[in-house]
Amino acid sequence: MPAEASSELTRKVLRILAALAQRGESGIRLVDAARATQIPRPTVFRILKELADSGFVTKAESGTYALGHAVFELALSAPAPIVDITTLRALARSLADRCGDTVYVAVRQFDGVNYVVRAEGDYPLQTRIPVGTNRGLANSYTGVALLPFVEAEQRARAIAARLDGLDADAADAVRATIADLMSQIATRGYCSAPDLVLPGVAGLSTPIRAGRGAPYAAIAISGVSPRLPAERIEPLARLLLATEKQMRACFA
């Protein structure tokens, strides 16, 4: 196979694997994979079959395709995304001491985030989210900071999960708040709002811009709403952004 054709095939395989990764455990139909990757359906089918034969893709009885066990085994040999957890914890601890509130660091995981660091200041939240907890991308301040950097379909799925069970007025309000927060990320580099995650709890967050690709980690300051009035947001944001720059070196 000519080198140019081989390179094109490699790009197609990577696009298909990326499409499956964005769907997580729910998987994706063949027609949707072709639409998402802009690759002809017969080509997608052939590549998926070959990947399934090697264990990198699995096909459910429903006909959907998802990443297979071989991807997990391959990932075990990959370098961890956090290369210096000790410094990461120390930086979070320092920020919590300076602001007095609770600091979280989280990394993306499927349609959500996984909390990897929590540091409490002098005014800790009564509602404790322990390290290791998973939350939806639209159900946490760290997750919302990463929403602008995921594919539109994944973003819509995360927001729909956040709105599930709400009445029309409440859903419209939450949808508008999330849109505003994503706009803040684009214009300010951070976002802040009260009551998004829990009533009476406010937060501000920013993506950690490590590496050359889209951010996959975020940091947030969270506290009861009276602790984060409008006049505190700007000085807290300066501390948050300064800490984020220091944290970049902790990630691959």
Stockholm file with secondary structure:
# STOCKHOLM 1.0

chainA/1-252         MPAEASSELTRKVLRILAALAQRGESGIRLVDAARATQIPRPTVFRILKELADSGFVTKAESGTYALGHAVFELALSAPAPIVDITTLRALARSLADRCGDTVYVAVRQFDGVNYVVRAEGDYPLQTRIPVGTNRGLANSYTGVALLPFVEAEQRARAIAARLDGLDADAADAVRATIADLMSQIATRGYCSAPDLVLPGVAGLSTPIRAGRGAPYAAIAISGVSPRLPAERIEPLARLLLATEKQMRACFA
#=GR chainA/1-252 SS CCHHHHHHHHHHHHHHHHHHHHHGGGCBCHHHHHHHHTCCHHHHHHHHHHHHHTTSEEECTTSCEEECHHHHHHHHTSCCSBSCHHHHHHHHHHHHHHHSSEEEEEEEETTEEEEEEEECCSSCCSSCCCTTCEEETTSSHHHHHHGGGSCHHHHHHHHHHHHTTCCHHHHHHHHHHHHHHHHHHHHHSCEEEESSSSTTEEEEEEEECCSSSSCCEEEEEEEEGGGSCHHHHHHHHHHHHHHHHHHGGGBC
#=GC SS_cons         CCHHHHHHHHHHHHHHHHHHHHHGGGCBCHHHHHHHHTCCHHHHHHHHHHHHHTTSEEECTTSCEEECHHHHHHHHTSCCSBSCHHHHHHHHHHHHHHHSSEEEEEEEETTEEEEEEEECCSSCCSSCCCTTCEEETTSSHHHHHHGGGSCHHHHHHHHHHHHTTCCHHHHHHHHHHHHHHHHHHHHHSCEEEESSSSTTEEEEEEEECCSSSSCCEEEEEEEEGGGSCHHHHHHHHHHHHHHHHHHGGGBC
//
